[in-house]
Amino acid sequence: MSQAQNDPTASAHDTAQFRIRRAFLLPLGLLLALSVALLILTLLQGQSTGKIIVLSALIIPVAGIFLESATRSAEIGPEAITIHKFLRNRSLRYDEVTEVEAVVVKKRAFLSISSETHFLIISNAYADFPTLVRSLLSHVPDETVTEQAQKMAANPPVKSSDIISCWIAAALMALILAVQLFGRF
């Protein structure tokens, strides 16, 4: 992604693409890979059915979150914002926007973009979230932006607890895999 793509002052014909932070995707992908490796090892070792079921039940949501996060992006185009998700897209034209609101809970921020018939929600899980917010607000009508959204745009919060949690989960899964491989800790 070029710097011009993320520049909210770029010309009206440019499109800026924002993806979920790699700092989150990397440990989540590692957690998924380690979980699958542990499942394969458990199957090869002929472990109990209960272990296999529990591990499979763990892998399904982790795989779903990883797939959804890896494919999600927000595109700030010259006429509309488009959210790309796994197997679906939603767009909202700027001239249809009736309100842009912000909600901040601890360090988790959400931007809600509404029209009369649709709405989109963007969280600060996106890379370069401050630029995304400023770019979006430069396109929507000023009268639709609430005071809370203006305040958040001035100082968007950065959240890292989800990244830390993923790294801890990946480390624990690596430990479990090592114990399963070598039989002791």
One Martini backbone bead per residue (centre of mass of N, CA, C, O) as a GRO file, in nm:
protein
  185
    1MET     BB    1   0.095   0.038   0.026
    2SER     BB    2   0.079   0.352  -0.034
    3GLN     BB    3   0.096   0.665   0.086
    4ALA     BB    4  -0.130   0.781  -0.098
    5GLN     BB    5  -0.355   0.584   0.005
    6ASN     BB    6  -0.336   0.715   0.317
    7ASP     BB    7  -0.401   1.004   0.212
    8PRO     BB    8  -0.652   1.231   0.288
    9THR     BB    9  -0.530   1.458   0.071
   10ALA     BB   10  -0.582   1.321  -0.160
   11SER     BB   11  -0.731   1.272  -0.423
   12ALA     BB   12  -1.063   1.193  -0.516
   13HIS     BB   13  -0.954   0.928  -0.690
   14ASP     BB   14  -0.859   0.793  -0.453
   15THR     BB   15  -0.772   0.487  -0.273
   16ALA     BB   16  -0.811   0.354   0.052
   17GLN     BB   17  -0.653   0.083   0.226
   18PHE     BB   18  -0.767  -0.121   0.507
   19ARG     BB   19  -0.633  -0.338   0.752
   20ILE     BB   20  -0.574  -0.561   0.959
   21ARG     BB   21  -0.349  -0.603   1.182
   22ARG     BB   22  -0.056  -0.783   1.179
   23ALA     BB   23  -0.005  -0.793   1.490
   24PHE     BB   24  -0.263  -0.987   1.505
   25LEU     BB   25  -0.236  -1.206   1.276
   26LEU     BB   26   0.022  -1.350   1.356
   27PRO     BB   27  -0.060  -1.485   1.633
   28LEU     BB   28  -0.320  -1.612   1.522
   29GLY     BB   29  -0.184  -1.791   1.306
   30LEU     BB   30  -0.002  -1.940   1.505
   31LEU     BB   31  -0.226  -2.059   1.679
   32LEU     BB   32  -0.353  -2.221   1.451
   33ALA     BB   33  -0.105  -2.392   1.370
   34LEU     BB   34  -0.057  -2.519   1.652
   35SER     BB   35  -0.338  -2.649   1.678
   36VAL     BB   36  -0.317  -2.831   1.430
   37ALA     BB   37  -0.060  -2.978   1.516
   38LEU     BB   38  -0.186  -3.095   1.775
   39LEU     BB   39  -0.410  -3.254   1.637
   40ILE     BB   40  -0.230  -3.434   1.467
   41LEU     BB   41  -0.069  -3.553   1.702
   42THR     BB   42  -0.313  -3.670   1.852
   43LEU     BB   43  -0.396  -3.861   1.625
   44LEU     BB   44  -0.121  -4.016   1.593
   45GLN     BB   45  -0.127  -4.101   1.915
   46GLY     BB   46  -0.420  -4.189   2.003
   47GLN     BB   47  -0.596  -4.016   2.151
   48SER     BB   48  -0.854  -3.908   2.293
   49THR     BB   49  -1.161  -3.803   2.195
   50GLY     BB   50  -1.188  -3.561   2.385
   51LYS     BB   51  -0.935  -3.409   2.290
   52ILE     BB   52  -1.020  -3.384   1.994
   53ILE     BB   53  -1.282  -3.228   2.041
   54VAL     BB   54  -1.167  -2.986   2.194
   55LEU     BB   55  -0.962  -2.899   1.977
   56SER     BB   56  -1.168  -2.863   1.749
   57ALA     BB   57  -1.340  -2.651   1.904
   58LEU     BB   58  -1.102  -2.443   1.905
   59ILE     BB   59  -1.032  -2.416   1.598
   60ILE     BB   60  -1.288  -2.304   1.468
   61PRO     BB   61  -1.287  -2.007   1.585
   62VAL     BB   62  -0.997  -1.937   1.509
   63ALA     BB   63  -1.035  -1.974   1.205
   64GLY     BB   64  -1.266  -1.769   1.173
   65ILE     BB   65  -1.116  -1.520   1.279
   66PHE     BB   66  -0.882  -1.532   1.082
   67LEU     BB   67  -1.040  -1.522   0.816
   68GLU     BB   68  -1.194  -1.259   0.875
   69SER     BB   69  -0.941  -1.078   0.934
   70ALA     BB   70  -0.771  -1.136   0.668
   71THR     BB   71  -1.026  -1.026   0.472
   72ARG     BB   72  -1.046  -0.756   0.600
   73SER     BB   73  -1.166  -0.431   0.474
   74ALA     BB   74  -1.115  -0.078   0.412
   75GLU     BB   75  -1.264   0.150   0.169
   76ILE     BB   76  -1.164   0.472   0.064
   77GLY     BB   77  -1.339   0.641  -0.155
   78PRO     BB   78  -1.463   0.900  -0.348
   79GLU     BB   79  -1.794   0.795  -0.282
   80ALA     BB   80  -1.714   0.546  -0.081
   81ILE     BB   81  -1.760   0.300   0.160
   82THR     BB   82  -1.590  -0.021   0.199
   83ILE     BB   83  -1.663  -0.343   0.328
   84HIS     BB   84  -1.455  -0.622   0.351
   85LYS     BB   85  -1.554  -0.958   0.361
   86PHE     BB   86  -1.617  -1.270   0.387
   87LEU     BB   87  -1.818  -1.305   0.106
   88ARG     BB   88  -1.851  -0.977   0.158
   89ASN     BB   89  -2.011  -0.652   0.092
   90ARG     BB   90  -2.014  -0.301   0.206
   91SER     BB   91  -2.181   0.003   0.115
   92LEU     BB   92  -2.138   0.374   0.150
   93ARG     BB   93  -2.246   0.664   0.066
   94TYR     BB   94  -2.174   0.984   0.152
   95ASP     BB   95  -2.457   1.117   0.061
   96GLU     BB   96  -2.616   0.903   0.273
   97VAL     BB   97  -2.512   1.014   0.524
   98THR     BB   98  -2.644   1.089   0.865
   99GLU     BB   99  -2.417   0.944   1.063
  100VAL     BB  100  -2.128   0.992   1.286
  101GLU     BB  101  -2.012   0.772   1.532
  102ALA     BB  102  -1.867   0.732   1.868
  103VAL     BB  103  -1.706   0.462   2.056
  104VAL     BB  104  -1.547   0.437   2.383
  105VAL     BB  105  -1.390   0.143   2.534
  106LYS     BB  106  -1.140   0.225   2.661
  107LYS     BB  107  -0.942   0.113   2.379
  108ARG     BB  108  -1.211   0.073   2.230
  109ALA     BB  109  -1.312   0.155   1.895
  110PHE     BB  110  -1.610   0.299   1.735
  111LEU     BB  111  -1.747   0.344   1.406
  112SER     BB  112  -2.054   0.488   1.298
  113ILE     BB  113  -2.220   0.451   0.981
  114SER     BB  114  -2.512   0.622   0.867
  115SER     BB  115  -2.823   0.564   0.725
  116GLU     BB  116  -3.149   0.508   0.658
  117THR     BB  117  -3.074   0.177   0.579
  118HIS     BB  118  -2.769   0.181   0.685
  119PHE     BB  119  -2.462   0.031   0.832
  120LEU     BB  120  -2.136   0.090   0.977
  121ILE     BB  121  -1.855  -0.076   1.141
  122ILE     BB  122  -1.557   0.053   1.298
  123SER     BB  123  -1.250  -0.044   1.420
  124ASN     BB  124  -0.925  -0.037   1.587
  125ALA     BB  125  -0.810  -0.300   1.420
  126TYR     BB  126  -0.697  -0.119   1.221
  127ALA     BB  127  -0.466  -0.007   1.038
  128ASP     BB  128  -0.428   0.315   1.064
  129PHE     BB  129  -0.684   0.445   1.208
  130PRO     BB  130  -0.642   0.755   1.206
  131THR     BB  131  -0.645   0.777   0.894
  132LEU     BB  132  -0.918   0.653   0.846
  133VAL     BB  133  -1.082   0.863   0.999
  134ARG     BB  134  -0.987   1.118   0.851
  135SER     BB  135  -1.071   1.025   0.569
  136LEU     BB  136  -1.369   0.984   0.622
  137LEU     BB  137  -1.431   1.277   0.738
  138SER     BB  138  -1.347   1.418   0.459
  139HIS     BB  139  -1.617   1.291   0.302
  140VAL     BB  140  -1.825   1.365   0.491
  141PRO     BB  141  -2.060   1.540   0.613
  142ASP     BB  142  -2.023   1.756   0.873
  143GLU     BB  143  -2.323   1.732   1.001
  144THR     BB  144  -2.281   1.404   1.066
  145VAL     BB  145  -2.071   1.470   1.284
  146THR     BB  146  -2.005   1.406   1.587
  147GLU     BB  147  -1.845   1.499   1.869
  148GLN     BB  148  -1.722   1.221   1.933
  149ALA     BB  149  -1.589   1.182   1.652
  150GLN     BB  150  -1.409   1.434   1.665
  151LYS     BB  151  -1.252   1.351   1.919
  152MET     BB  152  -1.143   1.081   1.810
  153ALA     BB  153  -0.993   1.201   1.562
  154ALA     BB  154  -0.787   1.363   1.738
  155ASN     BB  155  -0.761   1.079   1.945
  156PRO     BB  156  -0.705   0.779   1.872
  157PRO     BB  157  -0.713   0.478   1.993
  158VAL     BB  158  -0.484   0.223   2.103
  159LYS     BB  159  -0.489  -0.132   2.070
  160SER     BB  160  -0.309  -0.430   2.240
  161SER     BB  161  -0.447  -0.666   2.405
  162ASP     BB  162  -0.511  -0.865   2.169
  163ILE     BB  163  -0.217  -0.922   2.099
  164ILE     BB  164  -0.121  -1.027   2.371
  165SER     BB  165  -0.327  -1.258   2.393
  166CYS     BB  166  -0.228  -1.412   2.141
  167TRP     BB  167   0.062  -1.460   2.235
  168ILE     BB  168  -0.013  -1.621   2.488
  169ALA     BB  169  -0.173  -1.845   2.343
  170ALA     BB  170   0.064  -1.937   2.163
  171ALA     BB  171   0.257  -2.011   2.394
  172LEU     BB  172   0.071  -2.222   2.525
  173MET     BB  173   0.048  -2.402   2.274
  174ALA     BB  174   0.352  -2.462   2.254
  175LEU     BB  175   0.371  -2.599   2.528
  176ILE     BB  176   0.167  -2.824   2.476
  177LEU     BB  177   0.317  -2.939   2.232
  178ALA     BB  178   0.579  -3.008   2.382
  179VAL     BB  179   0.451  -3.201   2.586
  180GLN     BB  180   0.335  -3.394   2.372
  181LEU     BB  181   0.612  -3.465   2.242
  182PHE     BB  182   0.801  -3.507   2.530
  183GLY     BB  183   0.612  -3.569   2.805
  184ARG     BB  184   0.742  -3.297   2.931
  185PHE     BB  185   0.860  -2.996   3.128
   0.00000   0.00000   0.00000
